[in-house]
């Protein structure tokens, strides 16, 4: 089956129904079959649409052979699964953040949905087709005036949704890493917003966050759950205290990092197709909900993985996205957006509870609300500030160990091999053709690379996260620069000394293919000849790691112990 979004659009105020801020006079409660256990609220002032939706359940309405039609329903759409194709039509509703009350508006939104989703899922979104005839006797793609329009998509199995894959143990690190890199490339391909727009401005970001909390308090009072309000009030206070610290960064990013994103990037809107995770069902109905800071989008995915207990994949997604994009300055706003995204989800569950008459279902929704509040509280504290210096010769396994550290304790890796290429406008895997000690590997270039690494590490640690700096750090002066910066910002610095036998080093360096590193046997010989051993006088704690074995739980605990001092 074709999947559908399980989330209220981020930034929307779901306490509003009509443009004047009131709820629709008449509402019905329906179950969204694509999101088991969740409910949606739709306007009941769409009798014609309901007649059409019932009629489209008949196989004879379609221009191709259909054995059986399965109808899914969300708060804004009906979706008809016919076996080969899925047809999605908009409901004639007005929720404030969207208005589908005219046929022309629904047609335009269908066209926007196809256009926007083809950016990431071109194989899924086929076209917009008219529905002709009458509401009681419709014909998809028939002759005559259109009474409705549908987005025609390729149907896919429900078990292919990333949310289902995670539950089944099939959402792997390679899949998530590949998705992160493709999202980074997608963001990089997008043009900036119009110069006169206010998308992503600090004022708009704060306003959206505050509106969430205002709605939450009002809904808690409506539900008679005012005793739950202090936790949300404390998060509002945290948000307003945190905002001055990120205001200037948000202002800079509004001019550089706001793009027309997917807008609703979570596991329920991602499907596995031909071995790749494909995002679909982006926000098409409200430009302000998709013209956002790219880190706002990334934070949604990270938050969703954290909420589902997939912490290692959450850190992996963030780490791979940042390595691909180089947007380490954006780390400064990640925590703010994590809390914001969690509170949007908390608000949505409260809204559903307020519109639910089933006692057990309302209780479940309230528990979901509380779980998102707890997640938001956790996100205010997530991460631990520190700088980890990887140390060792080429081929010792530093990059693999660094990756394991990121997943095991939470952190963000920055790689010298990648940043060296980025500084010179080269993709990470493109060979530079440099000779040993020449080209991209002169002393001057290496100093610039370590300066870039230092800036990234300071940004990461300064934002309250662990920077895992993947470089050789064979020179004492390089280690001293980083430990000095760590002392300056008041965070611990440690060295991870990765060791491997010479035979392993030679074998790994000699067999590398399609790697960011360009180390050769000649480079390895030079490293061994010029390395300056770590001395006690440097004052850096050292954790020794076997580069031929996975990072162990004791190793992680030792590392955490140093970072918590």
NUROLO-203205 format. One line per 8 residues: number of its first residue (from 1); their letters; for each residue x, y, z of C-alpha. Coordinates in nm, 4 decimals, decimal comma, always signed. Example, Ala and Ser with C-alpha at 12.3 -4.5 7.8 and 13.67 -1.06 7.14 Angstrom:
// residues 2
1	as	+1,2300:-0,4500:+0,7800 ~ +1,3670:-0,1060:+0,7140
***
This chain:
// residues 565
1	xxxxxxxx	+0,0000:+0,0000:+0,0000 ~ +0,1019:+0,3556:-0,0471 ~ +0,1996:+0,5112:+0,2852 ~ +0,0867:+0,8518:+0,4076 ~ +0,2037:+1,1158:+0,6497 ~ +0,1440:+1,0548:+1,0189 ~ +0,2430:+1,4030:+1,1266 ~ +0,0656:+1,7353:+1,1543
9	xxxxxxxx	+0,2656:+1,9836:+0,9467 ~ +0,5431:+2,1351:+1,1592 ~ +0,4810:+2,4951:+1,2480 ~ +0,1082:+2,4719:+1,1833 ~ -0,1365:+2,5581:+1,4581 ~ -0,3746:+2,2629:+1,4626 ~ -0,5980:+2,4298:+1,7207 ~ -0,7245:+2,6389:+1,4304
17	xxxxxxxx	-0,9873:+2,5009:+1,1949 ~ -1,1344:+2,7890:+0,9965 ~ -0,9530:+3,1066:+0,8878 ~ -1,1034:+3,3012:+1,1789 ~ -0,9385:+3,0650:+1,4245 ~ -1,2513:+2,8662:+1,5145 ~ -1,2929:+2,4970:+1,4605 ~ -1,5269:+2,3637:+1,1916
25	xxxxxxxx	-1,8860:+2,3607:+1,3116 ~ -1,9192:+1,9929:+1,2407 ~ -1,6400:+1,7399:+1,2559 ~ -1,6197:+1,3664:+1,2263 ~ -1,3646:+1,1332:+1,3763 ~ -1,2062:+0,8880:+1,1361 ~ -0,9232:+0,6407:+1,1655 ~ -0,6217:+0,6801:+0,9429
33	xxxxxxxx	-0,5656:+0,3245:+0,8189 ~ -0,2080:+0,4067:+0,7201 ~ -0,1189:+0,5038:+1,0792 ~ -0,2539:+0,2335:+1,3061 ~ -0,3905:+0,3713:+1,6311 ~ -0,3886:+0,7352:+1,5218 ~ -0,6888:+0,9542:+1,4488 ~ -0,7486:+1,2501:+1,2247
41	xxxxxxxx	-1,0095:+1,5250:+1,2344 ~ -1,1678:+1,6408:+0,9099 ~ -1,4386:+1,8885:+0,8282 ~ -1,7795:+1,7251:+0,7798 ~ -1,8880:+2,0041:+0,5446 ~ -1,7934:+1,8022:+0,2389 ~ -2,0890:+1,5756:+0,1631 ~ -2,0155:+1,5765:-0,2087
49	xxxxxxxx	-1,6591:+1,4723:-0,1373 ~ -1,7789:+1,1886:+0,0851 ~ -2,0131:+1,0630:-0,1880 ~ -1,7235:+1,0733:-0,4358 ~ -1,4921:+0,8925:-0,1941 ~ -1,7447:+0,6130:-0,1485 ~ -1,7976:+0,5838:-0,5218 ~ -1,4246:+0,5657:-0,5967
57	xxxxxxxx	-1,4112:+0,2466:-0,3930 ~ -1,5643:+0,0775:-0,6970 ~ -1,3164:-0,0889:-0,9369 ~ -1,5196:+0,0185:-1,2419 ~ -1,4237:+0,3857:-1,1844 ~ -1,0692:+0,3303:-1,3088 ~ -0,9310:+0,3171:-1,6656 ~ -0,7347:-0,0023:-1,5977
65	xxxxxxxx	-0,8083:-0,3417:-1,4526 ~ -0,8690:-0,3322:-1,0777 ~ -0,9580:-0,6325:-0,8619 ~ -1,0024:-0,4474:-0,5351 ~ -0,9774:-0,0906:-0,4076 ~ -0,8412:-0,0099:-0,0611 ~ -0,9257:+0,3370:+0,0687 ~ -0,7018:+0,5200:+0,3144
73	xxxxxxxx	-0,8021:+0,8419:+0,4824 ~ -0,6070:+1,1241:+0,6439 ~ -0,7191:+1,4586:+0,7753 ~ -0,6697:+1,6209:+0,4335 ~ -0,6821:+1,3421:+0,1746 ~ -0,8425:+1,0239:+0,0498 ~ -0,6077:+0,7681:-0,1031 ~ -0,7299:+0,4827:-0,3231
81	xxxxxxxx	-0,5019:+0,1836:-0,3707 ~ -0,5813:-0,0085:-0,6859 ~ -0,2945:-0,2560:-0,7022 ~ -0,0712:-0,0848:-0,9561 ~ -0,1510:+0,2795:-0,8884 ~ -0,2504:+0,4905:-0,5908 ~ -0,4828:+0,7872:-0,6470 ~ -0,4813:+1,0691:-0,3927
89	xxxxxxxx	-0,7474:+1,3401:-0,3827 ~ -0,7693:+1,6439:-0,1557 ~ -1,0637:+1,6892:+0,0773 ~ -1,2608:+2,0146:+0,0426 ~ -1,1529:+2,1366:+0,3886 ~ -1,0085:+2,4528:+0,5398 ~ -0,7781:+2,4110:+0,8396 ~ -0,6214:+2,7553:+0,8409
97	xxxxxxxx	-0,2790:+2,6303:+0,7383 ~ -0,4419:+2,4988:+0,4176 ~ -0,7577:+2,5778:+0,2205 ~ -0,8901:+2,3144:-0,0214 ~ -1,2449:+2,4489:-0,0425 ~ -1,2394:+2,5187:-0,4185 ~ -1,1792:+2,2794:-0,7056 ~ -0,9176:+2,5119:-0,8534
105	xxxxxxxx	-0,7255:+2,5192:-0,5248 ~ -0,7285:+2,1396:-0,5079 ~ -0,6088:+2,1119:-0,8685 ~ -0,3220:+2,3534:-0,8088 ~ -0,2213:+2,1693:-0,4936 ~ -0,2243:+1,8363:-0,6776 ~ +0,0041:+1,9869:-0,9401 ~ +0,2322:+2,1264:-0,6696
113	xxxxxxxx	+0,2408:+1,7878:-0,4980 ~ +0,3621:+1,6145:-0,8106 ~ +0,6113:+1,8881:-0,8972 ~ +0,7617:+1,9102:-0,5489 ~ +0,7735:+1,5382:-0,4730 ~ +0,9363:+1,4545:-0,8041 ~ +1,2462:+1,6260:-0,6679 ~ +1,3104:+1,3299:-0,4384
121	xxxxxxxx	+1,0703:+1,0593:-0,5608 ~ +1,0424:+1,0929:-0,9407 ~ +0,9540:+0,7261:-0,9869 ~ +0,6581:+0,7465:-0,7467 ~ +0,4781:+1,0580:-0,8656 ~ +0,3346:+1,0175:-1,2130 ~ +0,0855:+1,2921:-1,2940 ~ -0,2411:+1,4663:-1,2084
129	xxxxxxxx	-0,5518:+1,3102:-1,3577 ~ -0,9049:+1,4561:-1,3818 ~ -1,2052:+1,2774:-1,2392 ~ -1,5118:+1,3292:-1,4551 ~ -1,8748:+1,2280:-1,4462 ~ -2,0695:+1,2828:-1,1236 ~ -1,9890:+1,2361:-0,7576 ~ -2,2033:+0,9245:-0,7491
137	xxxxxxxx	-2,0755:+0,7886:-1,0794 ~ -1,7186:+0,9127:-1,1299 ~ -1,4683:+0,8111:-1,3938 ~ -1,0970:+0,8596:-1,3368 ~ -0,9486:+1,0154:-1,6495 ~ -1,2874:+1,0237:-1,8202 ~ -1,4303:+1,2731:-2,0687 ~ -1,6147:+1,5916:-1,9850
145	xxxxxxxx	-1,5705:+1,8583:-1,7198 ~ -1,3565:+1,7639:-1,4207 ~ -1,5392:+1,7332:-1,0895 ~ -1,2178:+1,6537:-0,9014 ~ -0,8459:+1,5939:-0,9545 ~ -0,6202:+1,3181:-0,8260 ~ -0,2482:+1,2702:-0,7903 ~ -0,1580:+0,9411:-0,9569
153	xxxxxxxx	+0,1288:+0,7541:-0,7930 ~ +0,2901:+0,4147:-0,8156 ~ +0,1667:+0,1980:-0,5322 ~ +0,4171:+0,0421:-0,2912 ~ +0,3871:-0,2110:-0,0071 ~ +0,3275:-0,0732:+0,3405 ~ +0,6039:-0,2894:+0,4869 ~ +0,8534:-0,0902:+0,2764
161	xxxxxxxx	+0,7960:+0,2236:+0,4857 ~ +1,1063:+0,3177:+0,6838 ~ +0,9011:+0,3198:+1,0045 ~ +0,8070:-0,0432:+0,9433 ~ +1,1617:-0,1311:+0,8434 ~ +1,2887:+0,0041:+1,1740 ~ +1,0367:-0,2044:+1,3671 ~ +1,1396:-0,5123:+1,1689
169	xxxxxxxx	+1,5128:-0,4512:+1,2123 ~ +1,5656:-0,3705:+0,8459 ~ +1,6621:-0,0041:+0,8733 ~ +2,0385:-0,0375:+0,8471 ~ +2,3214:+0,2093:+0,8981 ~ +2,4217:+0,2014:+0,5272 ~ +2,0652:+0,2873:+0,4258 ~ +2,0437:+0,5768:+0,6729
177	xxxxxxxx	+2,3897:+0,7060:+0,5829 ~ +2,3076:+0,7013:+0,2127 ~ +1,9814:+0,8877:+0,2805 ~ +2,1641:+1,1541:+0,4806 ~ +2,4103:+1,2149:+0,1987 ~ +2,1327:+1,2361:-0,0603 ~ +1,9347:+1,4815:+0,1550 ~ +2,2484:+1,6951:+0,1826
185	xxxxxxxx	+2,2874:+1,6876:-0,1964 ~ +1,9183:+1,7711:-0,2357 ~ +1,9497:+2,0733:-0,0063 ~ +2,2634:+2,1874:-0,1888 ~ +2,0782:+2,1768:-0,5211 ~ +1,7979:+2,4091:-0,4073 ~ +1,7935:+2,7835:-0,4817 ~ +1,7674:+3,0387:-0,1997
193	xxxxxxxx	+1,4298:+3,1985:-0,1182 ~ +1,3249:+3,5300:-0,2670 ~ +1,5240:+3,8175:-0,1212 ~ +1,2131:+3,9814:+0,0248 ~ +1,0893:+3,6696:+0,2068 ~ +1,0904:+3,6326:+0,5847 ~ +1,1227:+3,2560:+0,5765 ~ +1,3402:+3,1250:+0,8585
201	xxxxxxxx	+1,3858:+3,4622:+1,0259 ~ +1,4592:+3,4486:+1,4003 ~ +1,1291:+3,6203:+1,4731 ~ +0,9339:+3,3666:+1,2682 ~ +1,1157:+3,0720:+1,4273 ~ +1,0476:+3,1983:+1,7806 ~ +0,6864:+3,2793:+1,6975 ~ +0,6234:+2,9261:+1,5718
209	xxxxxxxx	+0,7802:+2,7783:+1,8852 ~ +0,5793:+3,0022:+2,1168 ~ +0,2540:+2,9243:+1,9339 ~ +0,3158:+2,5556:+2,0023 ~ +0,3357:+2,6180:+2,3748 ~ +0,0341:+2,8476:+2,3774 ~ -0,1712:+2,5813:+2,2028 ~ -0,0425:+2,3098:+2,4367
217	xxxxxxxx	-0,1479:+2,4984:+2,7493 ~ -0,4932:+2,5754:+2,6088 ~ -0,5453:+2,2122:+2,5083 ~ -0,4336:+2,0822:+2,8486 ~ -0,6870:+2,3083:+3,0159 ~ -0,9601:+2,1946:+2,7756 ~ -0,8797:+1,8333:+2,8580 ~ -0,8758:+1,8981:+3,2321
225	xxxxxxxx	-0,5054:+1,8102:+3,2453 ~ -0,3702:+2,1403:+3,3770 ~ -0,1469:+1,9428:+3,6145 ~ +0,0572:+1,8464:+3,3053 ~ +0,1191:+2,2101:+3,2140 ~ +0,4283:+2,2793:+3,4307 ~ +0,6462:+2,0472:+3,2203 ~ +0,5472:+2,2269:+2,8998
233	xxxxxxxx	+0,5798:+2,5657:+3,0702 ~ +0,9363:+2,4756:+3,1715 ~ +1,0158:+2,3854:+2,8110 ~ +0,8747:+2,7172:+2,6968 ~ +1,0995:+2,8934:+2,9472 ~ +1,3957:+2,6924:+2,8171 ~ +1,3068:+2,7859:+2,4577 ~ +1,2848:+3,1557:+2,5403
241	xxxxxxxx	+1,6105:+3,1420:+2,7381 ~ +1,7871:+2,9541:+2,4606 ~ +1,6609:+3,1800:+2,1830 ~ +1,8976:+3,4753:+2,2505 ~ +2,1915:+3,2343:+2,2226 ~ +2,0839:+3,1223:+1,8746 ~ +1,9206:+3,4434:+1,7465 ~ +2,2251:+3,5749:+1,5630
249	xxxxxxxx	+2,3004:+3,2328:+1,4158 ~ +1,9383:+3,2013:+1,2979 ~ +1,9600:+3,5444:+1,1371 ~ +2,2747:+3,4488:+0,9473 ~ +2,1209:+3,1196:+0,8412 ~ +1,7991:+3,2873:+0,7256 ~ +2,0137:+3,4520:+0,4606 ~ +2,2167:+3,1445:+0,3717
257	xxxxxxxx	+2,0558:+2,8168:+0,4747 ~ +1,6796:+2,8465:+0,4203 ~ +1,5630:+2,6347:+0,1292 ~ +1,2406:+2,4897:-0,0110 ~ +1,2829:+2,1621:+0,1766 ~ +1,0715:+1,8490:+0,2003 ~ +0,9137:+1,9917:+0,5162 ~ +0,7858:+1,6665:+0,6683
265	xxxxxxxx	+1,0908:+1,4403:+0,6728 ~ +1,0221:+1,1495:+0,9065 ~ +1,0249:+0,7713:+0,8810 ~ +0,6552:+0,7488:+0,7939 ~ +0,7221:+0,9528:+0,4801 ~ +1,0153:+0,7473:+0,3556 ~ +0,9940:+0,4217:+0,1613 ~ +1,2511:+0,1658:+0,0490
273	xxxxxxxx	+1,2576:+0,1426:-0,3320 ~ +1,5245:-0,0497:-0,5235 ~ +1,7523:-0,0585:-0,2224 ~ +1,7329:+0,3138:-0,1415 ~ +1,5285:+0,5137:+0,1076 ~ +1,3066:+0,7540:-0,0868 ~ +1,1311:+1,0469:+0,0857 ~ +0,7797:+1,1208:-0,0388
281	xxxxxxxx	+0,4690:+1,3180:+0,0683 ~ +0,6407:+1,6517:+0,1241 ~ +0,4522:+1,9614:+0,2420 ~ +0,2935:+2,1002:-0,0730 ~ +0,0048:+2,3024:+0,0680 ~ +0,1861:+2,5719:+0,2669 ~ +0,5089:+2,7325:+0,1466 ~ +0,6085:+2,8581:+0,4903
289	xxxxxxxx	+0,6151:+2,5007:+0,6206 ~ +0,8703:+2,3876:+0,3620 ~ +1,0815:+2,7059:+0,3187 ~ +1,2824:+2,6349:+0,6319 ~ +1,6382:+2,6144:+0,7598 ~ +1,7889:+2,2904:+0,6333 ~ +1,8883:+2,2080:+0,9919 ~ +1,5223:+2,2340:+1,0918
297	xxxxxxxx	+1,4553:+1,9560:+0,8397 ~ +1,7510:+1,7494:+0,9585 ~ +1,6412:+1,7911:+1,3206 ~ +1,2988:+1,6444:+1,2380 ~ +1,4572:+1,3224:+1,1138 ~ +1,6978:+1,3069:+1,4079 ~ +1,4113:+1,3670:+1,6528 ~ +1,1990:+1,0941:+1,4944
305	xxxxxxxx	+1,4822:+0,8408:+1,5224 ~ +1,5452:+0,9404:+1,8849 ~ +1,1748:+0,9062:+1,9606 ~ +1,1773:+0,5522:+1,8214 ~ +1,4792:+0,4520:+2,0308 ~ +1,7166:+0,4449:+1,7335 ~ +1,9758:+0,6751:+1,8903 ~ +2,2725:+0,5322:+1,7013
313	xxxxxxxx	+2,0956:+0,5875:+1,3698 ~ +1,9962:+0,9389:+1,4770 ~ +2,3585:+1,0354:+1,5415 ~ +2,4653:+0,8585:+1,2223 ~ +2,2133:+1,0555:+1,0157 ~ +2,3274:+1,3875:+1,1640 ~ +2,6954:+1,2969:+1,1289 ~ +2,6675:+1,1830:+0,7672
321	xxxxxxxx	+2,4572:+1,4857:+0,6713 ~ +2,7112:+1,7258:+0,8196 ~ +3,0051:+1,5489:+0,6582 ~ +2,8329:+1,5668:+0,3207 ~ +2,7169:+1,9275:+0,3555 ~ +3,0024:+2,0775:+0,5595 ~ +2,7391:+2,2751:+0,7531 ~ +2,9055:+2,2360:+1,0921
329	xxxxxxxx	+2,8033:+2,5892:+1,1862 ~ +2,4456:+2,4607:+1,1803 ~ +2,5128:+2,2430:+1,4835 ~ +2,4532:+2,5538:+1,6948 ~ +2,0788:+2,5454:+1,6171 ~ +2,0175:+2,1689:+1,6179 ~ +1,9179:+2,1460:+1,9842 ~ +1,6706:+2,4338:+1,9495
337	xxxxxxxx	+1,5080:+2,2661:+1,6493 ~ +1,5018:+1,9219:+1,8166 ~ +1,2979:+2,0631:+2,1036 ~ +1,0747:+2,2535:+1,8614 ~ +1,0029:+1,9450:+1,6515 ~ +0,9301:+1,7295:+1,9581 ~ +0,6854:+1,9894:+2,0898 ~ +0,5065:+2,0086:+1,7540
345	xxxxxxxx	+0,4444:+1,6338:+1,7803 ~ +0,3373:+1,6735:+2,1449 ~ +0,0863:+1,9397:+2,0425 ~ -0,0561:+1,7210:+1,7651 ~ -0,1284:+1,4371:+2,0065 ~ -0,2969:+1,6757:+2,2499 ~ -0,5146:+1,8077:+1,9699 ~ -0,6197:+1,4580:+1,8745
353	xxxxxxxx	-0,6938:+1,3775:+2,2379 ~ -0,9133:+1,6871:+2,2658 ~ -1,1191:+1,5698:+1,9689 ~ -1,1413:+1,2063:+2,0751 ~ -1,4468:+1,0613:+2,2522 ~ -1,3039:+0,7133:+2,3098 ~ -1,1679:+0,7052:+2,6661 ~ -0,8960:+0,4467:+2,6006
361	xxxxxxxx	-0,7816:+0,6211:+2,2836 ~ -0,7715:+0,9569:+2,4599 ~ -0,5608:+0,8028:+2,7365 ~ -0,3199:+0,6627:+2,4789 ~ -0,2889:+0,9975:+2,3050 ~ -0,2193:+1,1718:+2,6334 ~ +0,0568:+0,9219:+2,7044 ~ +0,1995:+0,9934:+2,3600
369	xxxxxxxx	+0,1890:+1,3638:+2,4424 ~ +0,3804:+1,3043:+2,7658 ~ +0,6377:+1,0889:+2,5861 ~ +0,7100:+1,3720:+2,3422 ~ +0,7411:+1,6195:+2,6290 ~ +0,9938:+1,3849:+2,7888 ~ +1,1772:+1,3639:+2,4578 ~ +1,1835:+1,7449:+2,4352
377	xxxxxxxx	+1,3218:+1,7575:+2,7893 ~ +1,5866:+1,5052:+2,6918 ~ +1,6744:+1,7078:+2,3829 ~ +1,7507:+2,0131:+2,5983 ~ +2,0283:+1,8065:+2,7561 ~ +2,1287:+1,5851:+2,4661 ~ +2,4982:+1,5521:+2,3908 ~ +2,8063:+1,6192:+2,6003
385	xxxxxxxx	+3,0624:+1,8822:+2,5143 ~ +3,4123:+1,7652:+2,4389 ~ +3,6830:+1,7243:+2,1760 ~ +3,8111:+1,3799:+2,0849 ~ +4,1326:+1,3650:+1,8827 ~ +4,1805:+1,0498:+1,6798 ~ +4,5480:+0,9549:+1,6643 ~ +4,7328:+0,7053:+1,4490
393	xxxxxxxx	+4,8914:+0,6235:+1,1165 ~ +4,7039:+0,5872:+0,7901 ~ +4,5360:+0,2481:+0,7729 ~ +4,5150:+0,1984:+1,1506 ~ +4,1336:+0,2193:+1,1527 ~ +4,0802:+0,5729:+1,2879 ~ +3,7851:+0,6480:+1,0632 ~ +3,6045:+0,3272:+1,1554
401	xxxxxxxx	+3,6663:+0,3802:+1,5261 ~ +3,5579:+0,7439:+1,4979 ~ +3,2331:+0,6319:+1,3344 ~ +3,1771:+0,3776:+1,6119 ~ +3,2355:+0,6462:+1,8751 ~ +2,9763:+0,8719:+1,7142 ~ +2,7167:+0,5958:+1,7273 ~ +2,8110:+0,4678:+2,0731
409	xxxxxxxx	+2,8204:+0,7905:+2,2731 ~ +2,6637:+1,0495:+2,0432 ~ +2,8861:+1,2975:+1,8695 ~ +2,9758:+1,4574:+1,5413 ~ +3,2762:+1,3576:+1,3361 ~ +3,4846:+1,5868:+1,1187 ~ +3,7393:+1,4239:+0,8852 ~ +4,0625:+1,5752:+0,7635
417	xxxxxxxx	+4,0507:+1,3798:+0,4358 ~ +3,7051:+1,5179:+0,3542 ~ +3,7734:+1,8747:+0,4639 ~ +4,1013:+1,8824:+0,2702 ~ +3,9102:+1,8046:-0,0482 ~ +3,6283:+2,0455:+0,0410 ~ +3,8710:+2,3334:+0,0889 ~ +3,9812:+2,2819:-0,2698
425	xxxxxxxx	+3,6373:+2,2302:-0,4211 ~ +3,6763:+1,8564:-0,4731 ~ +3,4254:+1,5808:-0,3883 ~ +3,5472:+1,3590:-0,1064 ~ +3,6084:+1,0586:-0,3309 ~ +3,7754:+1,2431:-0,6199 ~ +4,1522:+1,1861:-0,6395 ~ +4,3558:+1,5061:-0,6340
433	xxxxxxxx	+4,6582:+1,3636:-0,8136 ~ +4,8861:+1,5156:-0,5497 ~ +5,2391:+1,3921:-0,4980 ~ +5,3685:+1,3080:-0,1494 ~ +5,4230:+1,6417:+0,0212 ~ +5,2854:+1,8339:-0,2783 ~ +4,9535:+1,9539:-0,4176 ~ +4,6887:+1,9198:-0,1484
441	xxxxxxxx	+4,9479:+1,7842:+0,0943 ~ +5,1950:+2,0694:+0,1308 ~ +5,2664:+2,2027:+0,4790 ~ +5,0699:+2,5184:+0,4012 ~ +4,7627:+2,3251:+0,2904 ~ +4,7845:+2,0902:+0,5895 ~ +4,7949:+2,3870:+0,8259 ~ +4,4819:+2,5252:+0,6590
449	xxxxxxxx	+4,3128:+2,1850:+0,6938 ~ +4,3879:+2,1676:+1,0657 ~ +4,2604:+2,5238:+1,1057 ~ +3,9352:+2,4186:+0,9383 ~ +3,9133:+2,1132:+1,1665 ~ +3,9755:+2,3362:+1,4667 ~ +3,6956:+2,5735:+1,3654 ~ +3,4551:+2,2827:+1,3187
457	xxxxxxxx	+3,5531:+2,1216:+1,6485 ~ +3,5084:+2,4498:+1,8332 ~ +3,1632:+2,4977:+1,6759 ~ +3,0564:+2,1437:+1,7678 ~ +3,1914:+2,1503:+2,1243 ~ +3,0723:+2,5064:+2,1753 ~ +2,7200:+2,3896:+2,0875 ~ +2,7420:+2,1238:+2,3580
465	xxxxxxxx	+2,8304:+1,8159:+2,1554 ~ +3,1334:+1,5909:+2,1272 ~ +3,3537:+1,6715:+1,8291 ~ +3,5335:+1,3613:+1,7039 ~ +3,8216:+1,4907:+1,4928 ~ +3,9410:+1,2258:+1,2504 ~ +4,3006:+1,3153:+1,1582 ~ +4,6403:+1,1639:+1,2259
473	xxxxxxxx	+4,7452:+1,4167:+1,4960 ~ +5,1012:+1,2885:+1,4735 ~ +5,2492:+1,6334:+1,5411 ~ +5,2645:+1,7647:+1,8982 ~ +5,1846:+2,1196:+1,7866 ~ +4,8594:+2,0068:+1,6251 ~ +4,7467:+1,8321:+1,9420 ~ +4,8397:+2,1354:+2,1480
481	xxxxxxxx	+4,6258:+2,3701:+1,9371 ~ +4,3160:+2,1582:+1,9907 ~ +4,3707:+2,0986:+2,3609 ~ +4,4229:+2,4735:+2,4028 ~ +4,0916:+2,5498:+2,2332 ~ +3,9199:+2,2889:+2,4508 ~ +4,0539:+2,4559:+2,7640 ~ +3,9465:+2,7937:+2,6315
489	xxxxxxxx	+3,5831:+2,6888:+2,5958 ~ +3,5907:+2,4779:+2,9102 ~ +3,5429:+2,1294:+2,7670 ~ +3,7522:+1,8131:+2,8039 ~ +3,9876:+1,6966:+2,5301 ~ +4,1112:+1,3399:+2,4973 ~ +4,3131:+1,1364:+2,2499 ~ +4,2026:+0,8052:+2,1018
497	xxxxxxxx	+4,5215:+0,6272:+2,0041 ~ +4,4288:+0,3699:+1,7393 ~ +4,6891:+0,1013:+1,6920 ~ +4,7395:-0,1730:+1,4330 ~ +5,0347:-0,3922:+1,3295 ~ +5,2561:-0,2657:+1,0488 ~ +5,1449:-0,5515:+0,8265 ~ +4,7830:-0,4400:+0,8667
505	xxxxxxxx	+4,8730:-0,0772:+0,7906 ~ +5,0519:-0,1789:+0,4729 ~ +4,7687:-0,4053:+0,3612 ~ +4,4963:-0,1479:+0,4226 ~ +4,6785:+0,1399:+0,2579 ~ +4,7660:-0,0745:-0,0420 ~ +4,4117:-0,2012:-0,0963 ~ +4,2151:+0,1235:-0,0671
513	xxxxxxxx	+3,9708:+0,2054:-0,3435 ~ +3,7214:+0,4923:-0,3667 ~ +3,8232:+0,6451:-0,0348 ~ +3,8590:+1,0063:+0,0765 ~ +4,2087:+0,9248:+0,1978 ~ +4,4868:+0,9322:-0,0602 ~ +4,7515:+0,7837:+0,1665 ~ +5,0037:+0,5584:-0,0064
521	xxxxxxxx	+5,2830:+0,3395:+0,1237 ~ +5,5187:+0,6357:+0,0744 ~ +5,2903:+0,8556:+0,2869 ~ +5,2814:+0,5867:+0,5567 ~ +5,6622:+0,5648:+0,5611 ~ +5,6860:+0,9409:+0,6030 ~ +5,4314:+0,9405:+0,8880 ~ +5,6209:+0,6728:+1,0785
529	xxxxxxxx	+5,9505:+0,8564:+1,0309 ~ +5,8229:+1,1978:+1,1496 ~ +5,5580:+1,1128:+1,4157 ~ +5,6017:+1,2773:+1,7557 ~ +5,4898:+1,0437:+2,0362 ~ +5,2326:+1,1652:+2,2859 ~ +5,4024:+1,2667:+2,6096 ~ +5,2591:+1,2997:+2,9587
537	xxxxxxxx	+5,3582:+1,6671:+2,9597 ~ +5,0924:+1,7353:+2,6981 ~ +4,8299:+1,6783:+2,9655 ~ +4,5971:+1,4834:+2,7380 ~ +4,4215:+1,1667:+2,8563 ~ +4,4865:+0,8846:+2,6113 ~ +4,2581:+0,5891:+2,5401 ~ +4,4272:+0,3088:+2,3487
545	xxxxxxxx	+4,2089:+0,1245:+2,0976 ~ +4,2742:-0,1820:+1,8851 ~ +4,2147:-0,0738:+1,5271 ~ +4,1513:-0,4334:+1,4247 ~ +3,8501:-0,4838:+1,6528 ~ +3,5148:-0,3081:+1,6980 ~ +3,4847:-0,0478:+1,9706 ~ +3,3831:-0,2353:+2,2837
553	xxxxxxxx	+3,1429:-0,1355:+2,5594 ~ +3,4323:-0,1012:+2,8083 ~ +3,6065:+0,1238:+2,5589 ~ +3,2964:+0,3391:+2,5274 ~ +3,2636:+0,3600:+2,9055 ~ +3,6263:+0,4716:+2,9425 ~ +3,5762:+0,7372:+2,6777 ~ +3,2573:+0,8622:+2,8448
561	xxxxx	+3,4370:+0,8753:+3,1771 ~ +3,6962:+1,1145:+3,0377 ~ +3,4312:+1,3325:+2,8704 ~ +3,2297:+1,3635:+3,1911 ~ +3,5198:+1,4937:+3,3977
***
